Amino acid sequence: MPSIISGIIFVVGLLSYYWFFFVDYGAIVTLIITFLCGLFGGAIAFGTSNRKLITMHVLLILSPHLLLLAINIF
């Protein structure tokens, strides 16, 4: 059950990219939502000791920062 909840939180974090592309100041909303989803989902995944879920949530936390870095480079 915790892995299902963690997966749902991960999907919500991915869906937050809608605001990044289609809403003014959406990058800020995306940063906040992905950080919170990654943090809470990572805590649940850490509780289950599932390394794949922990890695997915760490990447979810880092993904908007990497996207903004890629946009600034190119």
CHARMM internal coordinates of N, CA and C (Angstrom, degrees):
IC EDIT
DIST 1 N 1 CA 1.4489
DIST 1 CA 1 C 1.5322
ANGL 1 N 1 CA 1 C 112.40
DIST 1 C 2 N 1.3446
ANGL 1 CA 1 C 2 N 119.41
DIHE 1 N 1 CA 1 C 2 N -41.96
DIST 2 N 2 CA 1.4712
ANGL 1 C 2 N 2 CA 118.09
DIHE 1 CA 1 C 2 N 2 CA 179.52
DIST 2 CA 2 C 1.5247
ANGL 2 N 2 CA 2 C 113.04
DIHE 1 C 2 N 2 CA 2 C -63.29
DIST 2 C 3 N 1.3460
ANGL 2 CA 2 C 3 N 116.98
DIHE 2 N 2 CA 2 C 3 N -32.59
DIST 3 N 3 CA 1.4621
ANGL 2 C 3 N 3 CA 117.99
DIHE 2 CA 2 C 3 N 3 CA 179.60
DIST 3 CA 3 C 1.5275
ANGL 3 N 3 CA 3 C 111.25
DIHE 2 C 3 N 3 CA 3 C -70.18
DIST 3 C 4 N 1.3197
ANGL 3 CA 3 C 4 N 117.76
DIHE 3 N 3 CA 3 C 4 N -30.18
DIST 4 N 4 CA 1.4651
ANGL 3 C 4 N 4 CA 120.77
DIHE 3 CA 3 C 4 N 4 CA 176.40
DIST 4 CA 4 C 1.5255
ANGL 4 N 4 CA 4 C 109.95
DIHE 3 C 4 N 4 CA 4 C -68.60
DIST 4 C 5 N 1.3206
ANGL 4 CA 4 C 5 N 116.83
DIHE 4 N 4 CA 4 C 5 N -44.22
DIST 5 N 5 CA 1.4649
ANGL 4 C 5 N 5 CA 120.70
DIHE 4 CA 4 C 5 N 5 CA 178.05
DIST 5 CA 5 C 1.5218
ANGL 5 N 5 CA 5 C 110.27
DIHE 4 C 5 N 5 CA 5 C -63.66
DIST 5 C 6 N 1.3314
ANGL 5 CA 5 C 6 N 116.49
DIHE 5 N 5 CA 5 C 6 N -40.92
DIST 6 N 6 CA 1.4613
ANGL 5 C 6 N 6 CA 120.43
DIHE 5 CA 5 C 6 N 6 CA 178.27
DIST 6 CA 6 C 1.5272
ANGL 6 N 6 CA 6 C 110.81
DIHE 5 C 6 N 6 CA 6 C -63.37
DIST 6 C 7 N 1.3338
ANGL 6 CA 6 C 7 N 116.83
DIHE 6 N 6 CA 6 C 7 N -39.08
DIST 7 N 7 CA 1.4623
ANGL 6 C 7 N 7 CA 120.84
DIHE 6 CA 6 C 7 N 7 CA 177.29
DIST 7 CA 7 C 1.5168
ANGL 7 N 7 CA 7 C 112.59
DIHE 6 C 7 N 7 CA 7 C -65.68
DIST 7 C 8 N 1.3241
ANGL 7 CA 7 C 8 N 116.62
DIHE 7 N 7 CA 7 C 8 N -38.77
DIST 8 N 8 CA 1.4659
ANGL 7 C 8 N 8 CA 120.45
DIHE 7 CA 7 C 8 N 8 CA 177.73
DIST 8 CA 8 C 1.5268
ANGL 8 N 8 CA 8 C 110.34
DIHE 7 C 8 N 8 CA 8 C -65.23
DIST 8 C 9 N 1.3205
ANGL 8 CA 8 C 9 N 116.65
DIHE 8 N 8 CA 8 C 9 N -42.35
DIST 9 N 9 CA 1.4689
ANGL 8 C 9 N 9 CA 120.31
DIHE 8 CA 8 C 9 N 9 CA 177.54
DIST 9 CA 9 C 1.5235
ANGL 9 N 9 CA 9 C 110.19
DIHE 8 C 9 N 9 CA 9 C -62.39
DIST 9 C 10 N 1.3382
ANGL 9 CA 9 C 10 N 117.41
DIHE 9 N 9 CA 9 C 10 N -38.60
DIST 10 N 10 CA 1.4607
ANGL 9 C 10 N 10 CA 121.48
DIHE 9 CA 9 C 10 N 10 CA 178.38
DIST 10 CA 10 C 1.5306
ANGL 10 N 10 CA 10 C 110.82
DIHE 9 C 10 N 10 CA 10 C -63.18
DIST 10 C 11 N 1.3199
ANGL 10 CA 10 C 11 N 117.38
DIHE 10 N 10 CA 10 C 11 N -43.52
DIST 11 N 11 CA 1.4680
ANGL 10 C 11 N 11 CA 121.20
DIHE 10 CA 10 C 11 N 11 CA 179.75
DIST 11 CA 11 C 1.5250
ANGL 11 N 11 CA 11 C 110.58
DIHE 10 C 11 N 11 CA 11 C -64.66
DIST 11 C 12 N 1.3254
ANGL 11 CA 11 C 12 N 117.71
DIHE 11 N 11 CA 11 C 12 N -39.53
DIST 12 N 12 CA 1.4675
ANGL 11 C 12 N 12 CA 120.81
DIHE 11 CA 11 C 12 N 12 CA 176.61
DIST 12 CA 12 C 1.5260
ANGL 12 N 12 CA 12 C 109.84
DIHE 11 C 12 N 12 CA 12 C -61.57
DIST 12 C 13 N 1.3315
ANGL 12 CA 12 C 13 N 116.79
DIHE 12 N 12 CA 12 C 13 N -40.16
DIST 13 N 13 CA 1.4620
ANGL 12 C 13 N 13 CA 120.36
DIHE 12 CA 12 C 13 N 13 CA 176.92
DIST 13 CA 13 C 1.5214
ANGL 13 N 13 CA 13 C 112.14
DIHE 12 C 13 N 13 CA 13 C -62.66
DIST 13 C 14 N 1.3273
ANGL 13 CA 13 C 14 N 116.90
DIHE 13 N 13 CA 13 C 14 N -39.53
DIST 14 N 14 CA 1.4643
ANGL 13 C 14 N 14 CA 119.69
DIHE 13 CA 13 C 14 N 14 CA 177.75
DIST 14 CA 14 C 1.5260
ANGL 14 N 14 CA 14 C 111.83
DIHE 13 C 14 N 14 CA 14 C -69.23
DIST 14 C 15 N 1.3212
ANGL 14 CA 14 C 15 N 116.68
DIHE 14 N 14 CA 14 C 15 N -36.19
DIST 15 N 15 CA 1.4653
ANGL 14 C 15 N 15 CA 120.19
DIHE 14 CA 14 C 15 N 15 CA 179.38
DIST 15 CA 15 C 1.5240
ANGL 15 N 15 CA 15 C 112.28
DIHE 14 C 15 N 15 CA 15 C -68.59
DIST 15 C 16 N 1.3171
ANGL 15 CA 15 C 16 N 117.37
DIHE 15 N 15 CA 15 C 16 N -16.58
DIST 16 N 16 CA 1.4648
ANGL 15 C 16 N 16 CA 119.84
DIHE 15 CA 15 C 16 N 16 CA 179.68
DIST 16 CA 16 C 1.5286
ANGL 16 N 16 CA 16 C 111.66
DIHE 15 C 16 N 16 CA 16 C -69.22
DIST 16 C 17 N 1.3293
ANGL 16 CA 16 C 17 N 117.95
DIHE 16 N 16 CA 16 C 17 N -12.92
DIST 17 N 17 CA 1.4630
ANGL 16 C 17 N 17 CA 119.72
DIHE 16 CA 16 C 17 N 17 CA 177.05
DIST 17 CA 17 C 1.5244
ANGL 17 N 17 CA 17 C 112.26
DIHE 16 C 17 N 17 CA 17 C -68.50
DIST 17 C 18 N 1.3283
ANGL 17 CA 17 C 18 N 117.87
DIHE 17 N 17 CA 17 C 18 N -11.16
DIST 18 N 18 CA 1.4622
ANGL 17 C 18 N 18 CA 120.44
DIHE 17 CA 17 C 18 N 18 CA 174.02
DIST 18 CA 18 C 1.5248
ANGL 18 N 18 CA 18 C 110.15
DIHE 17 C 18 N 18 CA 18 C -57.26
DIST 18 C 19 N 1.3266
ANGL 18 CA 18 C 19 N 116.80
DIHE 18 N 18 CA 18 C 19 N -44.63
DIST 19 N 19 CA 1.4591
ANGL 18 C 19 N 19 CA 121.07
DIHE 18 CA 18 C 19 N 19 CA -178.47
DIST 19 CA 19 C 1.5175
ANGL 19 N 19 CA 19 C 111.54
DIHE 18 C 19 N 19 CA 19 C -68.15
DIST 19 C 20 N 1.3137
ANGL 19 CA 19 C 20 N 117.61
DIHE 19 N 19 CA 19 C 20 N -28.55
DIST 20 N 20 CA 1.4631
ANGL 19 C 20 N 20 CA 121.16
DIHE 19 CA 19 C 20 N 20 CA -178.11
DIST 20 CA 20 C 1.5241
ANGL 20 N 20 CA 20 C 110.97
DIHE 19 C 20 N 20 CA 20 C -61.83
DIST 20 C 21 N 1.3159
ANGL 20 CA 20 C 21 N 117.35
DIHE 20 N 20 CA 20 C 21 N -40.67
DIST 21 N 21 CA 1.4565
ANGL 20 C 21 N 21 CA 120.93
DIHE 20 CA 20 C 21 N 21 CA -173.39
DIST 21 CA 21 C 1.5254
ANGL 21 N 21 CA 21 C 114.30
DIHE 20 C 21 N 21 CA 21 C -97.76
DIST 21 C 22 N 1.3263
ANGL 21 CA 21 C 22 N 119.25
DIHE 21 N 21 CA 21 C 22 N -26.27
DIST 22 N 22 CA 1.4537
ANGL 21 C 22 N 22 CA 120.42
DIHE 21 CA 21 C 22 N 22 CA -169.24
DIST 22 CA 22 C 1.5241
ANGL 22 N 22 CA 22 C 115.77
DIHE 21 C 22 N 22 CA 22 C -115.74
DIST 22 C 23 N 1.3192
ANGL 22 CA 22 C 23 N 119.14
DIHE 22 N 22 CA 22 C 23 N -1.16
DIST 23 N 23 CA 1.4609
ANGL 22 C 23 N 23 CA 121.59
DIHE 22 CA 22 C 23 N 23 CA -176.09
DIST 23 CA 23 C 1.5253
ANGL 23 N 23 CA 23 C 108.82
DIHE 22 C 23 N 23 CA 23 C -129.08
DIST 23 C 24 N 1.3374
ANGL 23 CA 23 C 24 N 116.54
DIHE 23 N 23 CA 23 C 24 N 141.44
DIST 24 N 24 CA 1.4622
ANGL 23 C 24 N 24 CA 119.52
DIHE 23 CA 23 C 24 N 24 CA 174.59
DIST 24 CA 24 C 1.5232
ANGL 24 N 24 CA 24 C 109.41
DIHE 23 C 24 N 24 CA 24 C -61.68
DIST 24 C 25 N 1.3107
ANGL 24 CA 24 C 25 N 115.36
DIHE 24 N 24 CA 24 C 25 N 140.11
DIST 25 N 25 CA 1.4683
ANGL 24 C 25 N 25 CA 122.73
DIHE 24 CA 24 C 25 N 25 CA -176.58
DIST 25 CA 25 C 1.5261
ANGL 25 N 25 CA 25 C 111.99
DIHE 24 C 25 N 25 CA 25 C 56.99
DIST 25 C 26 N 1.3045
ANGL 25 CA 25 C 26 N 116.45
DIHE 25 N 25 CA 25 C 26 N 27.72
DIST 26 N 26 CA 1.4594
ANGL 25 C 26 N 26 CA 120.87
DIHE 25 CA 25 C 26 N 26 CA -179.30
DIST 26 CA 26 C 1.5085
ANGL 26 N 26 CA 26 C 113.33
DIHE 25 C 26 N 26 CA 26 C -71.02
DIST 26 C 27 N 1.3343
ANGL 26 CA 26 C 27 N 117.08
DIHE 26 N 26 CA 26 C 27 N -22.32
DIST 27 N 27 CA 1.4639
ANGL 26 C 27 N 27 CA 119.53
DIHE 26 CA 26 C 27 N 27 CA 179.05
DIST 27 CA 27 C 1.5210
ANGL 27 N 27 CA 27 C 110.50
DIHE 26 C 27 N 27 CA 27 C -64.01
DIST 27 C 28 N 1.3168
ANGL 27 CA 27 C 28 N 116.99
DIHE 27 N 27 CA 27 C 28 N -36.47
DIST 28 N 28 CA 1.4668
ANGL 27 C 28 N 28 CA 120.59
DIHE 27 CA 27 C 28 N 28 CA 179.70
DIST 28 CA 28 C 1.5260
ANGL 28 N 28 CA 28 C 110.15
DIHE 27 C 28 N 28 CA 28 C -68.07
DIST 28 C 29 N 1.3240
ANGL 28 CA 28 C 29 N 116.64
DIHE 28 N 28 CA 28 C 29 N -43.03
DIST 29 N 29 CA 1.4651
ANGL 28 C 29 N 29 CA 120.89
DIHE 28 CA 28 C 29 N 29 CA 178.33
DIST 29 CA 29 C 1.5245
ANGL 29 N 29 CA 29 C 109.89
DIHE 28 C 29 N 29 CA 29 C -63.32
DIST 29 C 30 N 1.3337
ANGL 29 CA 29 C 30 N 116.69
DIHE 29 N 29 CA 29 C 30 N -42.41
DIST 30 N 30 CA 1.4542
ANGL 29 C 30 N 30 CA 120.77
DIHE 29 CA 29 C 30 N 30 CA 179.22
DIST 30 CA 30 C 1.5186
ANGL 30 N 30 CA 30 C 111.11
DIHE 29 C 30 N 30 CA 30 C -63.11
DIST 30 C 31 N 1.3274
ANGL 30 CA 30 C 31 N 117.53
DIHE 30 N 30 CA 30 C 31 N -42.66
DIST 31 N 31 CA 1.4649
ANGL 30 C 31 N 31 CA 120.24
DIHE 30 CA 30 C 31 N 31 CA 178.14
DIST 31 CA 31 C 1.5215
ANGL 31 N 31 CA 31 C 111.31
DIHE 30 C 31 N 31 CA 31 C -59.83
DIST 31 C 32 N 1.3096
ANGL 31 CA 31 C 32 N 116.74
DIHE 31 N 31 CA 31 C 32 N -44.44
DIST 32 N 32 CA 1.4691
ANGL 31 C 32 N 32 CA 120.41
DIHE 31 CA 31 C 32 N 32 CA -177.80
DIST 32 CA 32 C 1.5287
ANGL 32 N 32 CA 32 C 111.07
DIHE 31 C 32 N 32 CA 32 C -67.06
DIST 32 C 33 N 1.3287
ANGL 32 CA 32 C 33 N 116.69
DIHE 32 N 32 CA 32 C 33 N -47.74
DIST 33 N 33 CA 1.4697
ANGL 32 C 33 N 33 CA 119.56
DIHE 32 CA 32 C 33 N 33 CA -176.24
DIST 33 CA 33 C 1.5206
ANGL 33 N 33 CA 33 C 111.25
DIHE 32 C 33 N 33 CA 33 C -67.61
DIST 33 C 34 N 1.3357
ANGL 33 CA 33 C 34 N 118.06
DIHE 33 N 33 CA 33 C 34 N -44.22
DIST 34 N 34 CA 1.4603
ANGL 33 C 34 N 34 CA 118.97
DIHE 33 CA 33 C 34 N 34 CA -179.71
DIST 34 CA 34 C 1.5218
ANGL 34 N 34 CA 34 C 111.37
DIHE 33 C 34 N 34 CA 34 C -66.74
DIST 34 C 35 N 1.3373
ANGL 34 CA 34 C 35 N 117.58
DIHE 34 N 34 CA 34 C 35 N -35.06
DIST 35 N 35 CA 1.4627
ANGL 34 C 35 N 35 CA 119.45
DIHE 34 CA 34 C 35 N 35 CA 177.45
DIST 35 CA 35 C 1.5246
ANGL 35 N 35 CA 35 C 110.85
DIHE 34 C 35 N 35 CA 35 C -64.95
DIST 35 C 36 N 1.3353
ANGL 35 CA 35 C 36 N 116.59
DIHE 35 N 35 CA 35 C 36 N -46.55
DIST 36 N 36 CA 1.4658
ANGL 35 C 36 N 36 CA 119.55
DIHE 35 CA 35 C 36 N 36 CA -179.22
DIST 36 CA 36 C 1.5313
ANGL 36 N 36 CA 36 C 111.84
DIHE 35 C 36 N 36 CA 36 C -66.28
DIST 36 C 37 N 1.3240
ANGL 36 CA 36 C 37 N 117.10
DIHE 36 N 36 CA 36 C 37 N -42.60
DIST 37 N 37 CA 1.4656
ANGL 36 C 37 N 37 CA 120.06
DIHE 36 CA 36 C 37 N 37 CA 178.51
DIST 37 CA 37 C 1.5248
ANGL 37 N 37 CA 37 C 111.03
DIHE 36 C 37 N 37 CA 37 C -65.23
DIST 37 C 38 N 1.3167
ANGL 37 CA 37 C 38 N 116.57
DIHE 37 N 37 CA 37 C 38 N -41.45
DIST 38 N 38 CA 1.4581
ANGL 37 C 38 N 38 CA 119.79
DIHE 37 CA 37 C 38 N 38 CA 177.70
DIST 38 CA 38 C 1.5116
ANGL 38 N 38 CA 38 C 112.41
DIHE 37 C 38 N 38 CA 38 C -65.01
DIST 38 C 39 N 1.3199
ANGL 38 CA 38 C 39 N 116.42
DIHE 38 N 38 CA 38 C 39 N -38.67
DIST 39 N 39 CA 1.4619
ANGL 38 C 39 N 39 CA 120.98
DIHE 38 CA 38 C 39 N 39 CA -179.29
DIST 39 CA 39 C 1.5320
ANGL 39 N 39 CA 39 C 111.49
DIHE 38 C 39 N 39 CA 39 C -68.18
DIST 39 C 40 N 1.3242
ANGL 39 CA 39 C 40 N 117.23
DIHE 39 N 39 CA 39 C 40 N -51.18
DIST 40 N 40 CA 1.4631
ANGL 39 C 40 N 40 CA 119.92
DIHE 39 CA 39 C 40 N 40 CA -178.13
DIST 40 CA 40 C 1.5305
ANGL 40 N 40 CA 40 C 111.75
DIHE 39 C 40 N 40 CA 40 C -70.90
DIST 40 C 41 N 1.3170
ANGL 40 CA 40 C 41 N 116.98
DIHE 40 N 40 CA 40 C 41 N -40.36
DIST 41 N 41 CA 1.4602
ANGL 40 C 41 N 41 CA 119.42
DIHE 40 CA 40 C 41 N 41 CA 177.01
DIST 41 CA 41 C 1.5137
ANGL 41 N 41 CA 41 C 111.74
DIHE 40 C 41 N 41 CA 41 C -66.06
DIST 41 C 42 N 1.3291
ANGL 41 CA 41 C 42 N 116.57
DIHE 41 N 41 CA 41 C 42 N -37.11
DIST 42 N 42 CA 1.4629
ANGL 41 C 42 N 42 CA 120.40
DIHE 41 CA 41 C 42 N 42 CA 176.59
DIST 42 CA 42 C 1.5129
ANGL 42 N 42 CA 42 C 111.82
DIHE 41 C 42 N 42 CA 42 C -65.54
DIST 42 C 43 N 1.3193
ANGL 42 CA 42 C 43 N 117.24
DIHE 42 N 42 CA 42 C 43 N -36.25
DIST 43 N 43 CA 1.4675
ANGL 42 C 43 N 43 CA 120.36
DIHE 42 CA 42 C 43 N 43 CA 177.26
DIST 43 CA 43 C 1.5283
ANGL 43 N 43 CA 43 C 110.81
DIHE 42 C 43 N 43 CA 43 C -65.20
DIST 43 C 44 N 1.3194
ANGL 43 CA 43 C 44 N 116.34
DIHE 43 N 43 CA 43 C 44 N -40.76
DIST 44 N 44 CA 1.4660
ANGL 43 C 44 N 44 CA 119.64
DIHE 43 CA 43 C 44 N 44 CA 177.38
DIST 44 CA 44 C 1.5265
ANGL 44 N 44 CA 44 C 110.03
DIHE 43 C 44 N 44 CA 44 C -66.51
DIST 44 C 45 N 1.3312
ANGL 44 CA 44 C 45 N 116.74
DIHE 44 N 44 CA 44 C 45 N -43.67
DIST 45 N 45 CA 1.4628
ANGL 44 C 45 N 45 CA 120.66
DIHE 44 CA 44 C 45 N 45 CA 179.41
DIST 45 CA 45 C 1.5245
ANGL 45 N 45 CA 45 C 111.10
DIHE 44 C 45 N 45 CA 45 C -65.18
DIST 45 C 46 N 1.3236
ANGL 45 CA 45 C 46 N 116.89
DIHE 45 N 45 CA 45 C 46 N -37.03
DIST 46 N 46 CA 1.4584
ANGL 45 C 46 N 46 CA 120.46
DIHE 45 CA 45 C 46 N 46 CA 177.76
DIST 46 CA 46 C 1.5266
ANGL 46 N 46 CA 46 C 110.57
DIHE 45 C 46 N 46 CA 46 C -65.13
DIST 46 C 47 N 1.3119
ANGL 46 CA 46 C 47 N 116.20
DIHE 46 N 46 CA 46 C 47 N -35.11
DIST 47 N 47 CA 1.4614
ANGL 46 C 47 N 47 CA 120.27
DIHE 46 CA 46 C 47 N 47 CA 177.24
DIST 47 CA 47 C 1.5148
ANGL 47 N 47 CA 47 C 112.80
DIHE 46 C 47 N 47 CA 47 C -66.12
DIST 47 C 48 N 1.3235
ANGL 47 CA 47 C 48 N 117.53
DIHE 47 N 47 CA 47 C 48 N -30.80
DIST 48 N 48 CA 1.4619
ANGL 47 C 48 N 48 CA 121.12
DIHE 47 CA 47 C 48 N 48 CA 178.46
DIST 48 CA 48 C 1.5226
ANGL 48 N 48 CA 48 C 112.16
DIHE 47 C 48 N 48 CA 48 C -90.19
DIST 48 C 49 N 1.3260
ANGL 48 CA 48 C 49 N 117.66
DIHE 48 N 48 CA 48 C 49 N -7.03
DIST 49 N 49 CA 1.4768
ANGL 48 C 49 N 49 CA 124.07
DIHE 48 CA 48 C 49 N 49 CA -179.44
DIST 49 CA 49 C 1.5220
ANGL 49 N 49 CA 49 C 112.33
DIHE 48 C 49 N 49 CA 49 C 59.49
DIST 49 C 50 N 1.3176
ANGL 49 CA 49 C 50 N 116.88
DIHE 49 N 49 CA 49 C 50 N 34.55
DIST 50 N 50 CA 1.4555
ANGL 49 C 50 N 50 CA 121.95
DIHE 49 CA 49 C 50 N 50 CA 177.82
DIST 50 CA 50 C 1.5248
ANGL 50 N 50 CA 50 C 108.21
DIHE 49 C 50 N 50 CA 50 C -95.42
DIST 50 C 51 N 1.3292
ANGL 50 CA 50 C 51 N 116.18
DIHE 50 N 50 CA 50 C 51 N 108.77
DIST 51 N 51 CA 1.4689
ANGL 50 C 51 N 51 CA 120.71
DIHE 50 CA 50 C 51 N 51 CA -174.06
DIST 51 CA 51 C 1.5232
ANGL 51 N 51 CA 51 C 113.03
DIHE 50 C 51 N 51 CA 51 C -65.52
DIST 51 C 52 N 1.3110
ANGL 51 CA 51 C 52 N 117.52
DIHE 51 N 51 CA 51 C 52 N -34.58
DIST 52 N 52 CA 1.4676
ANGL 51 C 52 N 52 CA 120.00
DIHE 51 CA 51 C 52 N 52 CA 179.97
DIST 52 CA 52 C 1.5278
ANGL 52 N 52 CA 52 C 111.16
DIHE 51 C 52 N 52 CA 52 C -65.14
DIST 52 C 53 N 1.3200
ANGL 52 CA 52 C 53 N 116.48
DIHE 52 N 52 CA 52 C 53 N -43.28
DIST 53 N 53 CA 1.4635
ANGL 52 C 53 N 53 CA 119.48
DIHE 52 CA 52 C 53 N 53 CA 178.85
DIST 53 CA 53 C 1.5236
ANGL 53 N 53 CA 53 C 111.40
DIHE 52 C 53 N 53 CA 53 C -67.46
DIST 53 C 54 N 1.3224
ANGL 53 CA 53 C 54 N 116.81
DIHE 53 N 53 CA 53 C 54 N -38.21
DIST 54 N 54 CA 1.4669
ANGL 53 C 54 N 54 CA 120.07
DIHE 53 CA 53 C 54 N 54 CA 177.71
DIST 54 CA 54 C 1.5191
ANGL 54 N 54 CA 54 C 109.79
DIHE 53 C 54 N 54 CA 54 C -61.87
DIST 54 C 55 N 1.3314
ANGL 54 CA 54 C 55 N 116.99
DIHE 54 N 54 CA 54 C 55 N -44.30
DIST 55 N 55 CA 1.4664
ANGL 54 C 55 N 55 CA 121.31
DIHE 54 CA 54 C 55 N 55 CA 179.11
DIST 55 CA 55 C 1.5242
ANGL 55 N 55 CA 55 C 111.19
DIHE 54 C 55 N 55 CA 55 C -63.30
DIST 55 C 56 N 1.3304
ANGL 55 CA 55 C 56 N 117.02
DIHE 55 N 55 CA 55 C 56 N -41.93
DIST 56 N 56 CA 1.4672
ANGL 55 C 56 N 56 CA 120.04
DIHE 55 CA 55 C 56 N 56 CA 178.99
DIST 56 CA 56 C 1.5186
ANGL 56 N 56 CA 56 C 111.36
DIHE 55 C 56 N 56 CA 56 C -60.98
DIST 56 C 57 N 1.3195
ANGL 56 CA 56 C 57 N 117.52
DIHE 56 N 56 CA 56 C 57 N -41.22
DIST 57 N 57 CA 1.4623
ANGL 56 C 57 N 57 CA 120.21
DIHE 56 CA 56 C 57 N 57 CA -177.57
DIST 57 CA 57 C 1.5257
ANGL 57 N 57 CA 57 C 112.05
DIHE 56 C 57 N 57 CA 57 C -75.12
DIST 57 C 58 N 1.3127
ANGL 57 CA 57 C 58 N 117.76
DIHE 57 N 57 CA 57 C 58 N -31.43
DIST 58 N 58 CA 1.4710
ANGL 57 C 58 N 58 CA 119.57
DIHE 57 CA 57 C 58 N 58 CA 173.90
DIST 58 CA 58 C 1.5223
ANGL 58 N 58 CA 58 C 109.59
DIHE 57 C 58 N 58 CA 58 C -65.94
DIST 58 C 59 N 1.3285
ANGL 58 CA 58 C 59 N 116.86
DIHE 58 N 58 CA 58 C 59 N -41.96
DIST 59 N 59 CA 1.4672
ANGL 58 C 59 N 59 CA 119.85
DIHE 58 CA 58 C 59 N 59 CA 176.89
DIST 59 CA 59 C 1.5262
ANGL 59 N 59 CA 59 C 111.52
DIHE 58 C 59 N 59 CA 59 C -65.93
DIST 59 C 60 N 1.3296
ANGL 59 CA 59 C 60 N 117.07
DIHE 59 N 59 CA 59 C 60 N -32.34
DIST 60 N 60 CA 1.4654
ANGL 59 C 60 N 60 CA 120.33
DIHE 59 CA 59 C 60 N 60 CA 176.20
DIST 60 CA 60 C 1.5216
ANGL 60 N 60 CA 60 C 110.63
DIHE 59 C 60 N 60 CA 60 C -65.15
DIST 60 C 61 N 1.3257
ANGL 60 CA 60 C 61 N 117.24
DIHE 60 N 60 CA 60 C 61 N -38.89
DIST 61 N 61 CA 1.4664
ANGL 60 C 61 N 61 CA 120.50
DIHE 60 CA 60 C 61 N 61 CA 177.54
DIST 61 CA 61 C 1.5248
ANGL 61 N 61 CA 61 C 110.43
DIHE 60 C 61 N 61 CA 61 C -65.12
DIST 61 C 62 N 1.3306
ANGL 61 CA 61 C 62 N 117.36
DIHE 61 N 61 CA 61 C 62 N -39.81
DIST 62 N 62 CA 1.4649
ANGL 61 C 62 N 62 CA 121.25
DIHE 61 CA 61 C 62 N 62 CA -176.02
DIST 62 CA 62 C 1.5244
ANGL 62 N 62 CA 62 C 113.85
DIHE 61 C 62 N 62 CA 62 C -83.21
DIST 62 C 63 N 1.3237
ANGL 62 CA 62 C 63 N 118.97
DIHE 62 N 62 CA 62 C 63 N -20.07
DIST 63 N 63 CA 1.4590
ANGL 62 C 63 N 63 CA 121.33
DIHE 62 CA 62 C 63 N 63 CA -171.35
DIST 63 CA 63 C 1.5246
ANGL 63 N 63 CA 63 C 115.19
DIHE 62 C 63 N 63 CA 63 C -59.56
DIST 63 C 64 N 1.3378
ANGL 63 CA 63 C 64 N 121.99
DIHE 63 N 63 CA 63 C 64 N -43.96
DIST 64 N 64 CA 1.4683
ANGL 63 C 64 N 64 CA 118.07
DIHE 63 CA 63 C 64 N 64 CA 179.81
DIST 64 CA 64 C 1.5209
ANGL 64 N 64 CA 64 C 112.55
DIHE 63 C 64 N 64 CA 64 C -67.88
DIST 64 C 65 N 1.3301
ANGL 64 CA 64 C 65 N 116.27
DIHE 64 N 64 CA 64 C 65 N -31.81
DIST 65 N 65 CA 1.4590
ANGL 64 C 65 N 65 CA 119.24
DIHE 64 CA 64 C 65 N 65 CA 178.45
DIST 65 CA 65 C 1.5299
ANGL 65 N 65 CA 65 C 110.51
DIHE 64 C 65 N 65 CA 65 C -68.30
DIST 65 C 66 N 1.3257
ANGL 65 CA 65 C 66 N 116.49
DIHE 65 N 65 CA 65 C 66 N -40.12
DIST 66 N 66 CA 1.4601
ANGL 65 C 66 N 66 CA 120.17
DIHE 65 CA 65 C 66 N 66 CA 177.59
DIST 66 CA 66 C 1.5227
ANGL 66 N 66 CA 66 C 111.45
DIHE 65 C 66 N 66 CA 66 C -67.91
DIST 66 C 67 N 1.3291
ANGL 66 CA 66 C 67 N 117.24
DIHE 66 N 66 CA 66 C 67 N -36.24
DIST 67 N 67 CA 1.4639
ANGL 66 C 67 N 67 CA 120.63
DIHE 66 CA 66 C 67 N 67 CA 177.50
DIST 67 CA 67 C 1.5219
ANGL 67 N 67 CA 67 C 111.05
DIHE 66 C 67 N 67 CA 67 C -65.36
DIST 67 C 68 N 1.3306
ANGL 67 CA 67 C 68 N 117.17
DIHE 67 N 67 CA 67 C 68 N -44.16
DIST 68 N 68 CA 1.4685
ANGL 67 C 68 N 68 CA 120.24
DIHE 67 CA 67 C 68 N 68 CA 177.65
DIST 68 CA 68 C 1.5217
ANGL 68 N 68 CA 68 C 111.11
DIHE 67 C 68 N 68 CA 68 C -64.33
DIST 68 C 69 N 1.3267
ANGL 68 CA 68 C 69 N 117.54
DIHE 68 N 68 CA 68 C 69 N -37.17
DIST 69 N 69 CA 1.4620
ANGL 68 C 69 N 69 CA 121.23
DIHE 68 CA 68 C 69 N 69 CA 176.91
DIST 69 CA 69 C 1.5229
ANGL 69 N 69 CA 69 C 110.61
DIHE 68 C 69 N 69 CA 69 C -64.69
DIST 69 C 70 N 1.3265
ANGL 69 CA 69 C 70 N 117.36
DIHE 69 N 69 CA 69 C 70 N -42.04
DIST 70 N 70 CA 1.4604
ANGL 69 C 70 N 70 CA 120.72
DIHE 69 CA 69 C 70 N 70 CA 179.18
DIST 70 CA 70 C 1.5248
ANGL 70 N 70 CA 70 C 111.38
DIHE 69 C 70 N 70 CA 70 C -65.85
DIST 70 C 71 N 1.3271
ANGL 70 CA 70 C 71 N 117.55
DIHE 70 N 70 CA 70 C 71 N -37.36
DIST 71 N 71 CA 1.4652
ANGL 70 C 71 N 71 CA 120.37
DIHE 70 CA 70 C 71 N 71 CA 178.23
DIST 71 CA 71 C 1.5248
ANGL 71 N 71 CA 71 C 110.42
DIHE 70 C 71 N 71 CA 71 C -65.82
DIST 71 C 72 N 1.3224
ANGL 71 CA 71 C 72 N 117.70
DIHE 71 N 71 CA 71 C 72 N -39.77
DIST 72 N 72 CA 1.4648
ANGL 71 C 72 N 72 CA 120.87
DIHE 71 CA 71 C 72 N 72 CA -179.95
DIST 72 CA 72 C 1.5191
ANGL 72 N 72 CA 72 C 112.44
DIHE 71 C 72 N 72 CA 72 C -70.88
DIST 72 C 73 N 1.3251
ANGL 72 CA 72 C 73 N 118.33
DIHE 72 N 72 CA 72 C 73 N -30.66
DIST 73 N 73 CA 1.4666
ANGL 72 C 73 N 73 CA 121.06
DIHE 72 CA 72 C 73 N 73 CA 179.54
DIST 73 CA 73 C 1.5214
ANGL 73 N 73 CA 73 C 110.34
DIHE 72 C 73 N 73 CA 73 C -72.83
DIST 73 C 74 N 1.3362
ANGL 73 CA 73 C 74 N 117.18
DIHE 73 N 73 CA 73 C 74 N -42.71
DIST 74 N 74 CA 1.4574
ANGL 73 C 74 N 74 CA 120.27
DIHE 73 CA 73 C 74 N 74 CA -177.21
DIST 74 CA 74 C 1.4930
ANGL 74 N 74 CA 74 C 109.06
DIHE 73 C 74 N 74 CA 74 C -94.88
END
COOR INIT
IC SEED 1 N 1 CA 1 C
IC BUILD
